Amino acid sequence: MSEHDAYDLFREGQRRLRTGLTAQATVPLERAKRLEPAKASIREALGIAYFRLARWQDAEREFRTIVEDLAPTDHYAHYALGRALEHQGKTSEANGHYKLASSMHPSSETYSSRILDLDR
């Protein structure tokens, strides 16, 4: 299989996500990830699928790989990692990623609204 095959698998996974076939989207996206493990776009789509399936640890793994290894300045990946962490009760760590996302993209009300007030 080639990079072209990985792209086709990625596009099929995206199509399935768009049409609500979330669980089915993980199959081509996992295959694409095996072919191109360093592609943040593939990992993001897979993280979104896992998030929608409430597979919080799997979503965390994909978004953490993006922010730690592939694209540390990806504000959306920081936000999505925060969401996956929050669902697991890791609110302090989630809050750090919400703050990073918000500082990288200050015009996003979505990001700033997720910052948790942990001092209460």
MIDOSE-1310 file (N, C-alpha, C; in nm, 2 decimals, decimal comma, always signed):
residues 120
mseh	+0,08/-0,12/+0,00/+0,00/+0,00/+0,00/+0,09/+0,12/+0,00; +0,04/+0,23/-0,05/+0,11/+0,35/-0,07/+0,05/+0,47/+0,01; +0,12/+0,58/+0,00/+0,06/+0,71/+0,06/-0,07/+0,74/+0,00; -0,08/+0,71/-0,13/-0,21/+0,73/-0,20/-0,32/+0,65/-0,14
dayd	-0,29/+0,52/-0,11/-0,39/+0,44/-0,04/-0,43/+0,49/+0,09; -0,33/+0,54/+0,17/-0,36/+0,60/+0,30/-0,45/+0,72/+0,28; -0,43/+0,80/+0,18/-0,52/+0,92/+0,15/-0,66/+0,87/+0,12; -0,67/+0,77/+0,04/-0,80/+0,71/+0,00/-0,88/+0,66/+0,13
lfre	-0,80/+0,59/+0,21/-0,86/+0,54/+0,34/-0,90/+0,65/+0,43; -0,82/+0,76/+0,44/-0,85/+0,87/+0,51/-0,98/+0,94/+0,46; -0,99/+0,96/+0,33/-1,11/+1,02/+0,27/-1,24/+0,93/+0,30; -1,22/+0,80/+0,29/-1,34/+0,71/+0,32/-1,38/+0,73/+0,47
gqrr	-1,28/+0,73/+0,56/-1,31/+0,75/+0,70/-1,38/+0,89/+0,72; -1,34/+0,99/+0,66/-1,40/+1,12/+0,67/-1,55/+1,11/+0,62; -1,56/+1,05/+0,50/-1,70/+1,03/+0,45/-1,79/+0,96/+0,55; -1,74/+0,86/+0,60/-1,82/+0,78/+0,70/-1,85/+0,87/+0,82
lrtg	-1,76/+0,95/+0,87/-1,78/+1,04/+0,98/-1,89/+1,14/+0,95; -1,88/+1,20/+0,83/-1,98/+1,30/+0,78/-2,12/+1,24/+0,77; -2,13/+1,11/+0,74/-2,27/+1,05/+0,72/-2,32/+0,98/+0,84; -2,25/+1,00/+0,95/-2,29/+0,94/+1,08/-2,25/+0,80/+1,10
ltaq	-2,17/+0,74/+1,02/-2,12/+0,61/+1,04/-1,99/+0,61/+1,12; -2,00/+0,65/+1,24/-1,89/+0,68/+1,32/-1,81/+0,55/+1,35; -1,87/+0,44/+1,40/-1,80/+0,32/+1,43/-1,73/+0,27/+1,30; -1,80/+0,27/+1,19/-1,75/+0,22/+1,06/-1,63/+0,31/+1,01
atvp	-1,63/+0,43/+1,05/-1,52/+0,52/+1,01/-1,38/+0,48/+1,07; -1,39/+0,42/+1,19/-1,26/+0,38/+1,25/-1,18/+0,28/+1,17; -1,25/+0,20/+1,10/-1,18/+0,09/+1,02/-1,09/+0,15/+0,92; -1,13/+0,23/+0,82/-1,04/+0,28/+0,73/-0,94/+0,38/+0,79
lera	-0,98/+0,45/+0,89/-0,89/+0,55/+0,96/-0,78/+0,48/+1,03; -0,81/+0,36/+1,10/-0,70/+0,28/+1,16/-0,60/+0,23/+1,06; -0,66/+0,19/+0,94/-0,57/+0,14/+0,84/-0,48/+0,25/+0,78; -0,54/+0,37/+0,77/-0,46/+0,48/+0,72/-0,35/+0,52/+0,82
krle	-0,39/+0,51/+0,95/-0,29/+0,54/+1,05/-0,17/+0,45/+1,05; -0,20/+0,32/+1,02/-0,09/+0,22/+1,02/+0,00/+0,25/+0,90; -0,05/+0,30/+0,79/+0,03/+0,34/+0,67/+0,10/+0,47/+0,69; +0,04/+0,57/+0,76/+0,10/+0,70/+0,77/+0,08/+0,75/+0,92
paka	+0,16/+0,69/+1,01/+0,14/+0,72/+1,15/+0,17/+0,86/+1,19; +0,24/+0,93/+1,11/+0,28/+1,07/+1,14/+0,19/+1,18/+1,08; +0,08/+1,13/+1,02/-0,01/+1,23/+0,96/-0,11/+1,28/+1,07; -0,10/+1,40/+1,11/-0,19/+1,46/+1,21/-0,34/+1,46/+1,16
sire	-0,36/+1,48/+1,04/-0,50/+1,48/+0,99/-0,57/+1,34/+1,01; -0,50/+1,24/+0,99/-0,55/+1,10/+1,00/-0,58/+1,08/+1,15; -0,49/+1,12/+1,24/-0,51/+1,10/+1,38/-0,62/+1,19/+1,44; -0,63/+1,31/+1,38/-0,74/+1,39/+1,42/-0,88/+1,33/+1,39
algi	-0,89/+1,28/+1,27/-1,02/+1,22/+1,23/-1,05/+1,10/+1,31; -0,95/+1,02/+1,34/-0,96/+0,90/+1,43/-1,00/+0,94/+1,57; -0,93/+1,05/+1,62/-0,97/+1,10/+1,75/-1,11/+1,15/+1,76; -1,16/+1,21/+1,66/-1,30/+1,26/+1,65/-1,39/+1,14/+1,66
ayfr	-1,36/+1,04/+1,58/-1,44/+0,92/+1,58/-1,45/+0,85/+1,71; -1,33/+0,84/+1,78/-1,33/+0,78/+1,91/-1,41/+0,86/+2,01; -1,39/+0,99/+2,00/-1,46/+1,08/+2,09/-1,61/+1,06/+2,08; -1,66/+1,06/+1,95/-1,81/+1,04/+1,93/-1,86/+0,91/+1,98
larw	-1,77/+0,81/+1,99/-1,80/+0,68/+2,04/-1,78/+0,66/+2,19; -1,75/+0,78/+2,25/-1,72/+0,78/+2,40/-1,60/+0,69/+2,43; -1,51/+0,67/+2,34/-1,39/+0,59/+2,37/-1,28/+0,70/+2,41; -1,30/+0,75/+2,53/-1,22/+0,86/+2,58/-1,07/+0,84/+2,58
qdae	-1,03/+0,72/+2,62/-0,88/+0,69/+2,63/-0,82/+0,68/+2,49; -0,90/+0,62/+2,39/-0,85/+0,62/+2,26/-0,84/+0,76/+2,19; -0,94/+0,84/+2,22/-0,94/+0,98/+2,17/-0,82/+1,05/+2,23; -0,80/+1,03/+2,36/-0,69/+1,10/+2,43/-0,56/+1,06/+2,36
refr	-0,54/+0,93/+2,33/-0,42/+0,88/+2,27/-0,39/+0,95/+2,14; -0,50/+0,96/+2,05/-0,48/+1,02/+1,92/-0,44/+1,17/+1,93; -0,52/+1,25/+2,02/-0,50/+1,39/+2,03/-0,37/+1,42/+2,10; -0,33/+1,33/+2,20/-0,20/+1,35/+2,27/-0,08/+1,33/+2,17
tive	-0,09/+1,24/+2,08/+0,01/+1,22/+1,99/+0,03/+1,34/+1,90; -0,08/+1,40/+1,86/-0,08/+1,52/+1,78/+0,00/+1,63/+1,86; -0,05/+1,66/+1,98/+0,01/+1,78/+2,05/+0,15/+1,75/+2,10; +0,18/+1,63/+2,13/+0,32/+1,60/+2,18/+0,42/+1,57/+2,08
dlap	+0,38/+1,51/+1,97/+0,47/+1,46/+1,87/+0,46/+1,52/+1,73; +0,34/+1,55/+1,69/+0,32/+1,59/+1,55/+0,30/+1,74/+1,52; +0,22/+1,80/+1,60/+0,18/+1,94/+1,58/+0,15/+2,01/+1,71; +0,26/+2,05/+1,79/+0,23/+2,10/+1,92/+0,15/+2,23/+1,92
tdhy	+0,15/+2,30/+1,81/+0,07/+2,43/+1,81/-0,07/+2,41/+1,75; -0,12/+2,29/+1,74/-0,25/+2,27/+1,68/-0,35/+2,30/+1,79; -0,41/+2,41/+1,78/-0,51/+2,46/+1,89/-0,63/+2,36/+1,90; -0,68/+2,31/+1,79/-0,79/+2,22/+1,79/-0,76/+2,09/+1,87
ahya	-0,64/+2,04/+1,84/-0,60/+1,92/+1,90/-0,58/+1,93/+2,06; -0,53/+2,05/+2,10/-0,53/+2,08/+2,24/-0,67/+2,08/+2,30; -0,76/+2,15/+2,23/-0,90/+2,16/+2,28/-0,96/+2,02/+2,29; -0,94/+1,94/+2,18/-1,00/+1,81/+2,18/-0,94/+1,71/+2,28
lgra	-0,81/+1,73/+2,30/-0,75/+1,65/+2,41/-0,81/+1,69/+2,54; -0,83/+1,82/+2,57/-0,89/+1,86/+2,69/-1,03/+1,80/+2,71; -1,11/+1,79/+2,60/-1,24/+1,73/+2,61/-1,23/+1,59/+2,65; -1,14/+1,51/+2,59/-1,12/+1,37/+2,62/-1,08/+1,35/+2,76
lehq	-0,99/+1,44/+2,81/-0,94/+1,43/+2,95/-1,05/+1,46/+3,04; -1,13/+1,57/+3,01/-1,24/+1,61/+3,10/-1,34/+1,49/+3,12; -1,37/+1,42/+3,01/-1,46/+1,31/+3,02/-1,41/+1,19/+3,11; -1,28/+1,19/+3,13/-1,22/+1,09/+3,21/-1,19/+1,14/+3,36
gkts	-1,24/+1,26/+3,38/-1,23/+1,32/+3,52/-1,09/+1,38/+3,54; -1,01/+1,40/+3,44/-0,88/+1,46/+3,45/-0,89/+1,61/+3,43; -0,96/+1,68/+3,51/-1,00/+1,82/+3,49/-0,88/+1,91/+3,49; -0,79/+1,89/+3,58/-0,67/+1,98/+3,59/-0,59/+1,98/+3,46
eang	-0,56/+1,86/+3,41/-0,49/+1,85/+3,29/-0,57/+1,90/+3,17; -0,70/+1,87/+3,17/-0,79/+1,92/+3,06/-0,79/+2,07/+3,06; -0,79/+2,14/+3,18/-0,79/+2,28/+3,19/-0,66/+2,34/+3,12; -0,55/+2,28/+3,15/-0,43/+2,32/+3,09/-0,44/+2,33/+2,93
hykl	-0,50/+2,22/+2,88/-0,51/+2,22/+2,73/-0,61/+2,32/+2,68; -0,72/+2,34/+2,76/-0,81/+2,44/+2,72/-0,75/+2,58/+2,72; -0,67/+2,61/+2,82/-0,60/+2,74/+2,82/-0,50/+2,75/+2,71; -0,43/+2,64/+2,67/-0,33/+2,65/+2,56/-0,41/+2,68/+2,43
assm	-0,52/+2,60/+2,41/-0,60/+2,62/+2,29/-0,65/+2,76/+2,28; -0,70/+2,82/+2,39/-0,75/+2,95/+2,39/-0,65/+3,06/+2,37; -0,53/+3,03/+2,42/-0,42/+3,13/+2,40/-0,37/+3,13/+2,26; -0,38/+3,01/+2,19/-0,33/+3,00/+2,05/-0,43/+3,05/+1,96
hpss	-0,56/+3,05/+2,00/-0,67/+3,10/+1,91/-0,76/+3,18/+2,00; -0,72/+3,30/+2,04/-0,80/+3,38/+2,14/-0,94/+3,42/+2,09; -0,96/+3,42/+1,96/-1,10/+3,46/+1,91/-1,20/+3,35/+1,93; -1,16/+3,23/+1,97/-1,25/+3,12/+1,98/-1,33/+3,12/+2,12
etys	-1,45/+3,15/+2,11/-1,53/+3,15/+2,23/-1,55/+3,01/+2,28; -1,56/+2,91/+2,18/-1,57/+2,77/+2,22/-1,46/+2,73/+2,31; -1,33/+2,77/+2,27/-1,22/+2,73/+2,35/-1,22/+2,80/+2,49; -1,24/+2,93/+2,49/-1,24/+3,00/+2,62/-1,35/+2,96/+2,71
sril	-1,47/+2,92/+2,66/-1,58/+2,88/+2,74/-1,55/+2,74/+2,81; -1,46/+2,67/+2,76/-1,43/+2,53/+2,82/-1,33/+2,55/+2,94; -1,27/+2,66/+2,95/-1,17/+2,68/+3,06/-1,25/+2,66/+3,19; -1,21/+2,57/+3,27/-1,28/+2,54/+3,39/-1,23/+2,62/+3,51
dldr	-1,32/+2,66/+3,59/-1,28/+2,74/+3,71/-1,25/+2,64/+3,82; -1,13/+2,60/+3,83/-1,09/+2,50/+3,93/-1,07/+2,55/+4,07; -1,08/+2,69/+4,08/-1,05/+2,75/+4,22/-1,18/+2,75/+4,30; -1,29/+2,71/+4,24/-1,42/+2,71/+4,32/-1,43/+2,59/+4,41
